[in-house]
Amino acid sequence: MGRAGGEGEQENRRREARGGTRRPGRGGGLKGPRPSGPGIQGFVHTISLPQDVVAGKTSMTGRIHSADLLPISRADGLLARWPHLPAFWPERALDERKALPSFTLSPFAPPRFAGRDRPSLVVTDCEESLKEGEAPALAGLIARHRLGGVPGLPDPGAAALGLAGGFRVVLDSCDSESYQSIRHALDTALAAGGAVLVARDPFASPAAPPCLPDLPGTRRLAGPLSPWTLLDAASALHGAGPLMAALAEAAGVPHDRPGAHLVPLLARTRAADPFRGRSWTRAEGFALLADWVAAARENRGVSACIGIARWKRRQVAALLALEEGAPVFTSTSRAVAKARAEGGAVVAWAASCPDALAARIRGQGVELRLLEDGFVRSRGLGARFLPGASYSLDARGAYYDPRQPSTLETILAGGGFEPGLLSRAAALRAEIVRRGVSKYNLAGGAAMPDLPADGRPVLLVPGQVEDDASVRLGGGAIQSNLALLRAVRAAEPDAFILYKPHPDLEAGYRRGRLRAADLAGLADAVAGGVPLPALLPHVDALHTLTSLSGFEALLRGVPVTCWGQPFYAGWGLTEDRAPLPAGRRGVARSLDELVAAALILYPRYVDPVTLLPCPVEVMLDRLADPAAWRVSPLTLHRGVEGFLRGALARIGRRR
């Protein structure tokens, strides 16, 4: 089941890779010098902030439905809910006791996730000049990502409603005081000829009844719809208020409202980082809004979750949150029944969804999306019951299962990565290396093992949990750490082989630790308790089965040999000893393209502080802050359990 709307060319490819549908989008409609006109100065009013909005009980956009801008003028409690607000005005000192500068969220209010929201954009009553080329760039971004409007309005696209486009769309403001003007707009549209479509103004009060009558030669759309579905259908817009006129200008759709509206609106728009309380560029604020809108669309397609352990549910509920609350965690039968009734999808934890169960769910006509940990996960092990903050959600298949192409593989195979995205990926890669970030970000206090000074190549072989799905499905002929060490020693008889046990095995949570006798003649040293980022600068290459350690080595410029079929193999970046999936991959990709796909486009991140969707760059900052990670009593208990198991295992090995 595809997500509605369209998020631009890169996001369209991401949507198609996920198995969804593609929505058309118009390019930005701004050309030439900045238009002149009254802008929004003529319709700014001031209101007090309703207390239920301050308390977070009511959505701001649920209370403000006017097509005009209605700035908030009081600070009363608002800084407690949105502590990043001062970052919108870095030149001023703001506090709870003083009135905030007037501002509104409309028309760029963020979607809500289980009642949580933080704006990345506000519209103020103070205009600031735009940089050269900024307005057309922002107009294109707004149109590609279908931004603007009341969050949560249905956005199926005109084609899904059987509308081919080319309509003169007349907006019914549902306001009896403006009846004469909107009736004039309707008469003008009819007189101009062509098909006329009457639709409710997306910014109209939801409780107000329609004003315009049904006339011969017109067709009426029932119910409120997103501005972008209406703009999809429009060759011209009639009866537009200032906000719809601004969005029409972004979409390149002519409208009948005098003056220019988008450029003045953008000039009054400010942006701030809602996670770290920093001033942002407008482009950064709109980019985050686009990510939020895409996440909200994807979440609306989820009916229920199955196979999610209780200790993971708080974070997964935040990941998949809808405006009204968290998704349902239930049994398979109830989840399938709910999904069939709603036309939605079932989300299952990939490791808890065997092939037979997946086939049974899909066989009933229900979409199945597989959920797994992402690649920059947390400060600690999942086996210790520490929830992650990075996830992959895939309707095609798990990224570690080479039997079919996952969404990640489809993104990589599709190519076409935009230059700006690759620049971001390069900066992200450099920051990961600088900070020493890895999947689990374990501290580790063990000393570095002695390495040879005789010129022998040092090869790092990371161990894996042998019953892990990535080993079972992607390991091929090699299904154990011992078999991997034997293969590497046979291929590199003169090398110094450094074996690093998997952290889950070291911590005592999983079985499979190798004894010293097992390693004799295969490994020259064991790097137990040393974090991977600390080891990689001291090795000449890494040999792995399917471990994420290979991806982390690539980020740091370490050559990687793959003996299995991990997601990063087969793109010209690794030496591949296992056969590639038949007829797939084999396309050369740069390291930055791999980073862009694996760390930016494919996964989703949940900020552990605000529980809102966040960019990967925010995750890097959170990983540096131990206070950002909630440690439950269950996590502490699991830590003690692992320590005792590990101690017993070490005693047993010495015997």
C-alpha positions as a printed Julia matrix, in Angstrom:
655×3 Matrix{Float64}:
   0.0     0.0     0.0
   1.7     3.17   -1.17
   1.87    6.37    0.75
  -0.24    9.22   -0.58
   1.25   12.36   -2.0
   4.67   12.96   -3.51
   7.94   13.92   -1.82
  10.2    14.77   -4.74
  12.36   12.77   -7.07
  14.64   11.21   -4.46
  11.72   10.39   -2.15
   9.68    9.11   -5.1
  12.45    6.6    -5.8
  12.47    5.7    -2.13
   8.69    5.22   -2.22
   8.88    3.04   -5.34
  11.64    1.0    -3.75
   9.45    0.4    -0.7
   6.79   -1.0    -3.0
   4.63    2.12   -2.9
   3.22    4.38   -5.55
   4.56    7.49   -7.18
   2.72   10.79   -7.17
   3.24   13.51   -9.72
   4.51   16.85   -8.54
   4.82   20.2   -10.27
   8.0    22.17  -10.23
   8.24   25.5    -8.48
   6.37   28.28  -10.17
   8.61   31.22   -9.25
  10.7    32.78  -11.99
  12.43   36.08  -12.48
  12.76   38.9    -9.96
  10.83   38.97   -6.72
   7.19   39.92   -7.39
   5.76   43.0    -5.76
   2.5    43.04   -3.86
   0.9    43.49   -0.49
   1.98   40.03    0.68
   0.57   39.1     4.06
   0.88   42.47    5.79
  -2.75   43.29    5.18
  -4.21   40.32    7.01
  -2.13   39.8    10.13
  -4.14   39.73   13.35
  -3.23   38.84   16.92
  -4.87   36.27   19.18
  -4.11   34.81   22.59
  -2.88   31.24   22.75
  -5.59   28.83   23.96
  -4.57   27.03   27.15
  -5.4    23.58   25.77
  -2.9    24.24   23.0
  -0.25   25.33   25.52
  -0.81   22.11   27.45
  -0.49   20.01   24.33
  -4.05   18.7    24.56
  -5.12   20.26   21.27
  -3.31   20.67   17.98
  -2.53   24.24   17.04
  -3.88   23.6    13.59
  -6.93   22.05   15.14
  -7.75   25.43   16.68
  -6.68   27.79   13.89
  -8.53   27.21   10.63
  -8.64   30.68    9.1
  -7.08   31.28    5.74
  -5.47   34.36    7.28
  -2.35   34.27    9.42
  -3.2    34.43   13.11
   0.0    34.97   15.12
   0.31   33.93   18.72
   1.19   36.87   20.94
   1.68   35.37   24.42
   4.4    33.16   25.85
   2.15   31.72   28.59
   3.61   28.26   29.13
   4.6    27.83   25.5
   8.33   27.69   26.18
   7.76   24.69   28.43
   6.16   22.82   25.54
   8.46   24.08   22.81
  11.75   24.99   24.55
  13.49   25.64   21.24
  11.33   28.71   20.45
  14.06   31.25   21.35
  16.15   29.82   18.49
  13.7    31.38   16.02
  14.8    34.8    17.32
  18.51   34.44   18.12
  18.85   38.23   18.16
  16.42   38.57   21.09
  16.25   37.38   24.69
  13.0    35.54   25.39
  11.64   34.17   28.63
   8.37   32.97   30.14
   7.54   36.34   31.67
   7.55   38.27   28.43
   5.38   38.09   25.36
   6.91   36.26   22.44
   7.1    38.0    19.09
   3.93   37.41   17.12
   4.03   34.27   15.01
   1.89   31.49   13.6
   2.54   27.94   12.48
   0.19   28.13    9.51
   0.54   27.02    6.78
   3.65   25.01    7.73
   2.47   23.38   10.96
   4.17   20.06   11.74
   2.23   16.81   11.93
   1.63   15.44   15.41
   2.95   12.09   16.55
   0.82   10.75   19.43
   0.22   14.3    20.59
   3.86   15.34   20.25
   4.94   18.14   17.94
   7.62   20.8    17.69
   7.6    23.31   14.85
  10.65   23.72   12.65
   9.09   26.74   10.91
   7.12   29.76   12.07
   5.67   32.7    10.14
   6.28   36.03   11.85
   5.15   39.61   11.32
   8.7    40.67   10.46
  10.02   40.32    6.92
  13.62   39.35    6.2
  15.2    39.5     2.78
  15.64   36.25    0.88
  18.95   35.26   -0.64
  19.32   35.19   -4.39
  17.7    32.03   -5.73
  16.3    31.08   -2.32
  12.63   31.64   -3.17
  12.59   29.42   -6.3
  14.53   26.72   -4.45
  12.11   26.75   -1.53
   9.13   26.83   -3.88
  10.43   23.71   -5.59
  11.02   21.99   -2.26
   7.5    22.85   -1.06
   5.95   21.54   -4.27
   8.04   18.36   -4.48
   7.3    17.39   -0.9
   3.71   18.66   -0.91
   4.2    20.83    2.16
   1.64   23.21    3.59
  -1.88   22.85    4.86
  -3.57   21.42    7.92
  -1.63   18.27    8.93
  -3.46   15.01    8.46
  -5.79   16.01    5.63
  -6.15   13.17    3.1
  -3.79   13.57    0.14
  -4.65   10.76   -2.27
  -3.66   12.76   -5.35
  -6.02   13.7    -8.15
  -5.46   10.49  -10.11
  -6.66    8.34   -7.21
  -9.95   10.27   -7.29
 -10.36    9.73  -11.01
  -9.44   13.33  -11.83
  -7.22   13.7   -14.86
  -6.42   17.35  -14.15
  -7.24   20.47  -16.14
 -10.09   21.61  -13.86
 -10.88   25.13  -12.87
 -10.95   24.49   -9.13
 -13.22   26.8    -7.13
 -12.58   26.88   -3.39
 -15.55   27.09   -1.05
 -14.41   29.0     2.03
 -17.48   27.76    3.96
 -17.79   31.3     5.3
 -21.16   32.97    4.81
 -19.62   36.42    5.18
 -17.52   35.85    2.07
 -20.32   34.24    0.06
 -20.55   37.03   -2.52
 -16.85   36.87   -3.35
 -16.69   33.08   -3.67
 -19.93   33.04   -5.7
 -18.31   35.57   -8.02
 -15.29   33.26   -8.28
 -17.6    30.38   -9.22
 -19.43   32.44  -11.85
 -16.1    33.58  -13.29
 -14.86   30.0   -13.56
 -18.07   28.89  -15.3
 -17.9    31.8   -17.73
 -14.3    30.93  -18.62
 -15.41   27.52  -19.91
 -14.0    24.08  -19.28
 -14.57   21.65  -16.43
 -15.26   23.25  -13.05
 -14.55   21.49   -9.77
 -15.9    22.86   -6.49
 -13.92   21.85   -3.41
 -13.81   22.78    0.23
 -11.0    25.22    1.03
  -8.4    23.15    2.94
  -8.02   26.05    5.38
 -11.76   26.37    6.06
 -13.14   25.72    9.53
 -13.94   21.99    9.69
 -17.27   22.62   11.43
 -18.59   25.09    8.86
 -21.05   23.86    6.2
 -20.42   24.57    2.49
 -21.7    27.84    1.07
 -21.62   27.34   -2.68
 -24.6    25.67   -4.37
 -24.35   22.79   -6.83
 -24.81   24.31  -10.28
 -25.05   22.71  -13.73
 -21.61   22.31  -15.25
 -19.86   21.83  -11.9
 -18.59   18.82  -10.01
 -18.17   18.84   -6.23
 -15.54   17.04   -4.2
 -16.89   15.84   -0.87
 -14.96   16.28    2.35
 -11.75   18.15    3.17
  -8.68   17.29    1.11
  -5.05   18.34    1.14
  -4.22   21.47   -0.88
  -1.97   19.32   -3.05
  -4.67   16.95   -4.25
  -6.66   20.01   -5.34
  -3.61   21.56   -7.01
  -2.97   18.28   -8.84
  -6.4    18.64  -10.43
  -6.19   22.37  -11.14
  -5.36   24.23  -14.31
  -6.45   27.37  -12.45
  -7.52   28.17   -8.89
 -10.51   30.42   -8.16
 -11.52   31.92   -4.83
  -8.14   31.26   -3.24
  -7.29   32.72    0.14
  -3.76   33.99    0.75
  -2.39   30.66    1.96
  -3.83   28.63   -0.91
  -2.62   31.32   -3.29
   0.9    30.95   -1.88
   0.85   27.17   -2.33
  -0.56   27.57   -5.84
   2.4    29.8    -6.7
   4.76   27.1    -5.42
   2.98   24.56   -7.63
   2.92   26.83  -10.66
  -0.91   26.95  -10.75
  -2.5    30.3   -11.75
  -4.91   31.82   -9.22
  -7.24   34.8    -9.14
  -6.08   36.48   -5.92
  -4.37   39.83   -6.56
  -0.72   40.23   -5.67
   2.09   37.82   -4.89
   1.82   35.67   -1.8
   4.5    32.98   -1.63
   7.58   35.2    -1.63
   6.29   37.52    1.14
   5.25   34.45    3.11
   8.71   32.92    2.78
  10.34   36.22    3.73
   8.41   36.11    7.01
   9.22   32.46    7.68
  11.9    31.57   10.2
  13.4    28.17   10.99
  14.91   26.55   14.07
  16.23   23.14   15.09
  13.55   21.64   17.37
  15.97   19.05   18.76
  19.04   21.09   19.66
  17.64   24.61   19.92
  19.71   26.18   17.15
  18.82   28.69   14.49
  18.4    27.02   11.09
  18.19   28.1     7.49
  14.74   28.0     5.92
  15.87   25.11    3.71
  16.8    23.07    6.78
  13.45   23.79    8.4
  11.53   22.77    5.28
  13.68   19.64    4.87
  12.77   18.48    8.37
   9.1    19.24    7.75
   9.32   17.12    4.6
  10.77   14.23    6.61
   7.98   14.54    9.18
   5.27   14.65    6.53
   6.71   11.54    4.85
   6.88    9.7     8.19
   3.29   10.64    9.02
   2.12    9.38    5.61
   3.92    6.09    6.07
   2.58    5.67    9.6
  -1.01    6.22    8.48
  -0.7     3.03    6.43
   0.04    0.88    9.51
  -2.88   -0.95   11.12
  -1.17   -3.1    13.76
   2.13   -4.54   14.98
   3.04   -8.13   15.83
   6.08   -9.86   17.28
   7.4    -6.73   19.02
   8.94   -7.5    22.42
   7.47   -5.47   25.26
  10.73   -3.71   26.04
  10.86   -2.4    22.45
   7.3    -1.1    22.29
   7.79    2.39   23.69
  10.31    3.26   21.0
   8.44    1.43   18.22
   5.23    3.2    19.26
   7.07    6.51   18.84
   8.43    5.41   15.46
   4.99    4.47   14.11
   2.94    7.06   16.0
  -0.19    8.48   14.44
  -1.66   11.85   15.32
  -4.15   10.24   17.67
  -1.76    7.83   19.38
   0.33    4.69   19.13
  -0.3     1.71   16.85
  -1.91   -1.45   18.2
   0.34   -4.29   19.4
  -1.69   -7.47   19.13
  -1.86  -11.07   17.96
  -1.37  -12.08   14.35
  -5.01  -13.0    13.76
  -6.31   -9.73   15.17
  -3.67   -7.71   13.33
  -4.56   -9.3    10.0
  -8.29   -8.79   10.58
  -7.74   -5.14   11.47
  -5.47   -4.57    8.47
  -7.96   -6.19    6.07
 -10.78   -4.05    7.41
  -8.76   -0.83    7.15
  -6.79   -1.61    4.01
  -3.63   -1.12    6.03
  -0.38   -2.94    6.7
   0.89   -5.2     9.46
   4.33   -4.43   10.9
   6.29   -7.42   12.24
   9.69   -7.64   13.86
  11.68   -9.37   11.13
  13.38  -11.94   13.35
   9.99  -12.9    14.82
   8.33  -13.41   11.45
   9.36  -16.71    9.83
   8.74  -17.31    6.15
   5.58  -19.34    6.74
   3.99  -16.58    8.82
   4.94  -13.92    6.28
   3.42  -15.99    3.47
   0.23  -16.51    5.49
  -0.18  -12.77    6.11
   0.51  -11.79    2.52
  -1.68  -14.64    1.3
  -4.66  -12.92    2.9
  -4.07   -9.79    0.84
  -2.41   -7.83    3.65
   0.78   -5.85    3.2
   3.57   -6.91    5.55
   6.35   -4.54    6.57
   9.38   -5.97    8.33
  10.93   -3.95   11.14
  14.56   -4.26   12.2
  17.23   -2.28   14.02
  19.07    0.29   11.93
  22.8     0.7    11.54
  23.42    3.49   14.08
  21.32    2.03   16.83
  21.97    3.11   20.41
  24.35    3.44   23.34
  24.24   -0.22   24.28
  23.19   -3.68   23.18
  19.72   -4.75   22.17
  20.42   -8.04   23.91
  20.59   -6.0    27.11
  17.01   -4.83   26.44
  18.14   -1.31   25.6
  15.72   -0.03   22.93
  17.19    1.34   19.74
  16.54    4.65   18.04
  17.27    3.64   14.45
  15.08    1.3    12.42
  14.53   -0.14    8.98
  10.92   -0.59    7.89
  10.74   -2.62    4.71
   7.76   -3.94    2.74
  10.03   -5.9     0.39
  12.2    -7.89    2.76
  14.8    -7.63    5.51
  17.98   -5.89    4.39
  20.09   -8.84    5.59
  18.15  -11.45    3.59
  19.73  -11.78    0.11
  17.0   -14.11   -1.16
  15.06  -11.11   -2.47
  15.97   -7.45   -3.02
  15.21   -5.29    0.0
  14.24   -1.64   -0.28
  17.83   -0.75    0.56
  19.12   -2.83   -2.35
  16.48   -1.3    -4.64
  17.56    2.22   -3.66
  21.2     1.38   -4.39
  20.36   -0.31   -7.69
  18.27    2.66   -8.8
  21.06    5.22   -8.4
  20.42    8.83   -9.35
  21.66   10.26   -6.05
  21.42   14.05   -6.0
  24.65   16.07   -5.45
  23.3    17.71   -2.3
  22.5    14.31   -0.82
  25.99   13.02   -1.59
  27.56   16.09    0.03
  25.48   15.41    3.12
  26.56   11.75    3.06
  30.23   12.73    2.84
  29.88   15.09    5.79
  28.01   12.42    7.75
  30.69    9.83    7.05
  33.43   12.2     8.2
  31.53   12.99   11.39
  30.94    9.3    12.16
  34.66    8.62   11.81
  35.62   11.69   13.85
  33.29   10.73   16.71
  34.06    7.02   16.64
  30.4     6.1    16.14
  29.38    2.47   15.63
  26.14    0.48   15.83
  26.09   -0.02   19.61
  28.66    2.62   20.69
  30.03    0.52   23.53
  32.63    2.11   25.76
  35.0    -0.83   26.22
  38.02   -0.58   28.46
  40.2    -3.49   27.36
  43.76   -2.91   26.23
  44.72   -3.15   22.59
  46.34   -6.53   21.87
  49.97   -6.59   20.81
  50.29   -6.39   17.04
  53.24   -7.62   14.97
  56.01   -5.34   13.83
  57.39   -7.78   11.25
  55.38   -6.49    8.29
  52.75   -9.21    8.28
  49.31   -7.91    7.24
  46.93   -7.58   10.18
  43.47   -8.93    9.35
  40.52   -8.29   11.64
  37.85  -11.01   11.72
  34.74   -9.95   13.7
  32.66  -12.74   15.16
  28.89  -12.93   14.82
  26.0   -14.53   16.67
  25.77  -17.81   14.8
  22.02  -18.27   15.02
  21.4   -14.72   13.85
  19.22  -14.43   10.75
  21.9   -12.58    8.78
  24.26  -15.55    9.23
  21.63  -18.17    8.46
  20.35  -16.38    5.37
  23.42  -14.56    4.1
  26.3   -16.75    5.2
  25.97  -19.33    2.46
  28.35  -22.22    2.96
  29.91  -20.63    6.05
  27.61  -20.76    9.07
  29.93  -20.35   12.06
  32.72  -18.16   13.38
  35.07  -21.13   13.43
  34.37  -21.89    9.76
  34.99  -18.25    8.88
  38.35  -18.23   10.69
  39.35  -21.42    8.88
  38.47  -19.88    5.52
  40.43  -16.7     6.24
  43.47  -18.62    7.5
  43.42  -20.82    4.4
  43.24  -17.77    2.15
  45.83  -15.75    4.12
  48.22  -18.28    5.72
  50.92  -15.69    6.51
  48.66  -12.98    7.93
  48.29  -11.94   11.55
  44.62  -12.65   12.28
  42.93  -10.66   15.01
  39.62  -12.14   16.13
  37.01   -9.9    17.77
  34.13  -11.76   19.49
  30.64  -10.34   19.0
  29.59   -7.99   21.85
  26.5   -10.09   22.62
  28.74  -13.13   23.16
  31.24  -11.16   25.22
  28.42   -9.84   27.39
  27.12  -13.35   27.98
  23.71  -12.87   26.35
  24.09  -15.36   23.5
  25.78  -18.71   23.07
  28.69  -19.41   20.77
  31.84  -18.06   22.41
  34.96  -19.79   21.1
  37.46  -21.35   23.5
  41.18  -20.68   23.31
  41.71  -24.24   22.04
  39.31  -23.57   19.16
  41.3   -20.53   18.1
  44.71  -22.21   18.14
  46.35  -21.92   14.74
  43.51  -19.78   13.4
  43.67  -16.5    15.35
  46.91  -14.93   16.52
  45.18  -12.65   19.04
  41.74  -11.91   20.45
  40.5    -8.32   20.71
  37.93   -8.79   23.43
  36.39   -5.67   24.91
  38.02   -3.26   22.44
  35.53   -1.09   20.52
  35.6    -1.62   16.78
  36.37    2.05   15.92
  39.49    1.78   18.1
  40.67   -1.34   16.28
  40.14   -0.32   12.68
  43.01    2.21   12.38
  45.45   -0.59   13.31
  44.42   -3.25   10.79
  45.19   -3.67    7.1
  41.89   -5.28    6.15
  38.73   -6.77    7.6
  37.29  -10.17    6.67
  33.67  -10.79    7.54
  30.72  -13.01    6.84
  27.79  -10.57    6.97
  28.68   -8.37    9.94
  27.88   -4.66   10.0
  31.53   -4.3    11.0
  32.33   -4.49    7.3
  30.21   -1.43    6.59
  31.84    0.42    9.48
  35.26   -0.52    8.11
  34.36    0.85    4.68
  33.41    4.17    6.28
  36.95    4.36    7.65
  38.72    3.39    4.43
  39.65   -0.15    5.55
  39.56   -2.79    2.76
  36.82   -5.37    3.33
  36.51   -8.97    2.13
  33.03  -10.49    2.34
  32.6   -14.24    2.7
  28.82  -13.9     2.81
  26.26  -11.61    1.17
  25.74   -8.53    3.39
  23.84   -5.53    2.02
  27.05   -3.63    1.27
  28.59   -6.41   -0.87
  28.32   -6.45   -4.65
  28.62   -2.7    -5.29
  32.3    -2.59   -6.19
  33.42   -1.52   -2.71
  34.33   -4.94   -1.3
  36.19   -8.07   -2.35
  33.44  -10.65   -2.59
  34.25  -14.32   -2.01
  30.61  -15.47   -2.0
  28.49  -15.45   -5.17
  26.26  -12.4    -5.57
  22.48  -12.82   -5.68
  21.66  -14.05   -9.18
  21.0   -11.24  -11.64
  21.24   -8.5    -8.99
  23.67   -5.9    -7.73
  26.89   -5.77   -9.73
  26.46   -2.01  -10.21
  29.38    0.12   -9.05
  28.45    2.57   -6.31
  30.61    5.12   -4.55
  31.08    5.02   -0.8
  29.02    8.19   -0.39
  26.19    6.64   -2.39
  26.26    3.64   -0.06
  26.22    5.95    2.98
  23.38    8.02    1.54
  21.28    4.92    0.97
  22.1     3.04    4.18
  22.16    5.9     6.69
  19.93    8.64    5.21
  17.34    7.34    2.73
  16.63    3.85    4.05
  16.37    4.0     7.85
  14.19    6.03   10.16
  15.41    7.56   13.41
  13.54    8.4    16.62
  15.01   11.06   18.88
  15.33    9.44   22.33
  14.65   12.82   23.98
  11.58   14.17   22.15
  10.4    10.81   20.68
   9.94   12.59   17.34
  11.34   11.47   13.97
  14.77   13.02   13.58
  17.64   13.21   11.09
  20.66   10.98   11.51
  22.79   14.01   12.41
  20.66   14.53   15.53
  21.25   10.89   16.44
  25.01   11.46   16.4
  24.63   14.25   18.95
  22.35   12.11   21.13
  24.88    9.27   21.08
  27.39   11.65   22.63
  25.0    12.41   25.51
  24.48    9.54   28.0
  21.62   11.46   29.64
  19.58   11.17   26.43
  19.2     7.41   26.83
  16.57    6.06   29.17
  17.75    3.03   31.15
  14.91    0.97   32.59
  15.09   -1.42   35.58
  14.78   -4.28   33.07
  17.89   -3.02   31.29
  19.83   -2.88   34.56
  18.67   -6.38   35.48
  19.71   -7.66   32.07
  23.14   -6.09   32.55
  23.69   -7.96   35.82
  22.47  -11.18   34.22
  24.88  -10.77   31.32
  27.79  -10.04   33.65
  27.15  -13.23   35.62
  26.74  -15.34   32.48
  29.92  -13.91   31.02
  31.84  -14.6    34.23
  30.64  -18.2    34.32
  31.56  -18.66   30.65
  35.08  -17.34   31.28
  35.51  -19.72   34.23
  34.32  -22.6    32.06
  36.78  -21.74   29.29
  39.72  -21.67   31.7
  38.78  -25.18   32.8
